[in-house]
């Protein structure tokens, strides 16, 4: 299992539209093969920053998701609301504990 963490900064005033669009994208990812789960985080001291935490069975599943229409349909809209390129980092799960 792998987790991809994406950190980005939004343009002034874009927060609500970007959050809503990302929520739609994550909802669509729920039906994607290999999807484990995800979170959208906002640092308390950086209101224009977003951190996306996505967990997938494999990087191949994540890459396949990027070729799906539901992903591509939101790409341009989300990138237009961002203040620059996102920083993406991959992590392998050593331990994963979640409450049921």
C-alpha positions as CSV (number, residue, x, y, z in Angstrom):
1,X,0.0,0.0,0.0
2,X,1.3,3.5,-1.0
3,X,0.3,7.0,0.1
4,X,0.8,10.0,-2.1
5,X,0.9,13.4,-0.4
6,X,0.4,16.4,-2.5
7,X,0.9,19.9,-1.1
8,X,-0.2,23.0,-3.0
9,X,-1.1,26.7,-2.6
10,X,-4.3,28.2,-3.9
11,X,-4.9,31.6,-5.5
12,X,-6.6,34.2,-3.3
13,X,-10.3,33.6,-3.1
14,X,-10.2,30.2,-4.8
15,X,-10.5,28.1,-1.7
16,X,-14.2,27.3,-1.7
17,X,-14.4,26.4,-5.4
18,X,-11.2,24.3,-5.2
19,X,-12.4,22.4,-2.1
20,X,-15.7,21.7,-3.8
21,X,-14.1,20.5,-7.0
22,X,-11.6,18.3,-5.1
23,X,-14.5,16.8,-3.1
24,X,-16.2,15.8,-6.4
25,X,-12.9,14.3,-7.6
26,X,-12.4,12.2,-4.4
27,X,-16.0,11.0,-4.5
28,X,-15.3,9.8,-8.1
29,X,-12.1,8.1,-6.9
30,X,-14.0,6.0,-4.4
31,X,-15.1,3.7,-7.2
32,X,-11.7,3.4,-8.7
33,X,-9.8,0.0,-8.5
34,X,-7.0,0.2,-6.0
35,X,-8.4,3.2,-4.1
36,X,-8.0,2.8,-0.3
37,X,-9.0,6.3,0.9
38,X,-8.0,9.9,1.1
39,X,-8.1,13.1,3.0
40,X,-8.0,16.8,2.1
41,X,-6.2,18.8,4.8
42,X,-5.8,22.6,5.4
43,X,-3.0,23.6,7.7
44,X,-4.2,25.7,10.6
45,X,-1.6,28.4,10.0
46,X,-1.8,28.4,6.1
47,X,-5.4,28.8,5.0
48,X,-4.5,29.0,1.3
49,X,-2.6,25.7,1.4
50,X,-4.1,22.3,0.8
51,X,-2.6,18.8,1.5
52,X,-4.1,15.9,-0.3
53,X,-3.4,12.5,1.2
54,X,-4.4,9.6,-1.1
55,X,-3.8,5.9,-0.3
56,X,-3.7,3.4,-3.1
57,X,-3.0,-0.3,-3.4
58,X,-0.2,0.5,-5.9
59,X,1.2,3.4,-7.9
60,X,-0.1,1.7,-11.0
61,X,-3.7,2.1,-9.7
62,X,-3.0,5.8,-9.0
63,X,-1.6,6.3,-12.5
64,X,-4.6,4.5,-14.0
65,X,-6.9,6.9,-12.1
66,X,-5.1,9.8,-13.8
67,X,-6.2,8.5,-17.1
68,X,-9.9,8.3,-16.2
69,X,-12.3,10.9,-17.5
70,X,-13.5,11.8,-14.0
71,X,-9.9,12.8,-13.1
72,X,-9.1,14.6,-16.4
73,X,-12.4,16.6,-16.3
74,X,-11.3,18.4,-13.1
75,X,-7.6,18.7,-13.8
76,X,-7.7,22.0,-15.7
77,X,-10.2,23.6,-13.4
78,X,-8.2,22.7,-10.2
79,X,-4.9,23.7,-11.7
80,X,-6.3,27.1,-12.7
81,X,-7.2,27.8,-9.1
82,X,-3.7,26.9,-7.8
83,X,-1.0,29.4,-7.3
84,X,1.7,27.2,-8.8
85,X,2.8,23.6,-9.3
86,X,2.1,21.1,-6.6
87,X,4.7,19.2,-4.6
88,X,4.1,15.4,-4.7
89,X,5.8,12.9,-2.4
90,X,5.3,9.1,-2.2
91,X,5.3,7.1,1.0
92,X,5.2,3.3,1.6
93,X,2.9,2.3,4.5
94,X,5.0,0.7,7.2
95,X,2.0,0.6,9.6
96,X,-1.7,1.5,9.0
97,X,-4.1,1.6,11.9
98,X,-7.6,3.0,11.5
99,X,-10.5,2.9,13.8
100,X,-13.6,1.2,12.6
